[in-house]
Amino acid sequence: MNIFEGIDFNSMMFVGPIIVLIATMSAACLVYSIMFSWLPKQIFNFLLVGVALIGAYIWAIPMNMGFFEYFQNWGV
């Protein structure tokens, strides 16, 4: 018995945005580490979490503005 028989799930709708999320957060952390590598290690690591969250926020704004529709047609 397959309860999901009539459901068509396009996984590419989720793969593209997740790749962009990882790239955005990595780029934000890379810029932070280049600019603030002179900080003491404890302060650097504490602020790195905030920078990663800012990277996620930078990713979320275009997704809300219609960037997600760009990735909907990848799996077609």
C-alpha positions, -999 to 999 in steps of 0.1 A, spaced: 0 0 0 16 32 -12 -1 63 3 20 87 -18 11 71 -51 -5 101 -67 20 127 -53 47 140 -76 77 153 -56 102 173 -74 134 172 -53 152 198 -75 129 225 -60 148 220 -27 183 211 -38 191 244 -57 181 267 -29 199 246 -3 231 248 -24 227 286 -26 221 287 11 254 268 19 273 290 -6 259 323 9 267 313 45 301 301 35 309 333 16 297 354 46 319 334 70 349 336 46 346 374 43 343 376 81 373 353 87 395 374 63 385 407 78 385 397 115 412 371 119 431 394 143 404 389 170 411 366 199 399 331 192 370 331 217 355 363 205 361 353 168 342 320 173 314 337 192 308 362 165 311 336 137 277 322 147 261 356 142 278 360 108 264 326 97 229 337 107 234 369 88 243 348 58 211 328 62 192 361 64 209 374 32 197 342 15 162 343 29 153 378 15 157 369 -22 139 336 -16 109 355 -3 110 379 -33 106 352 -60 140 337 -63 125 304 -53 105 303 -86 137 302 -105 146 268 -90 111 254 -96 117 247 -133 151 230 -128 137 195 -125 113 197 -155 
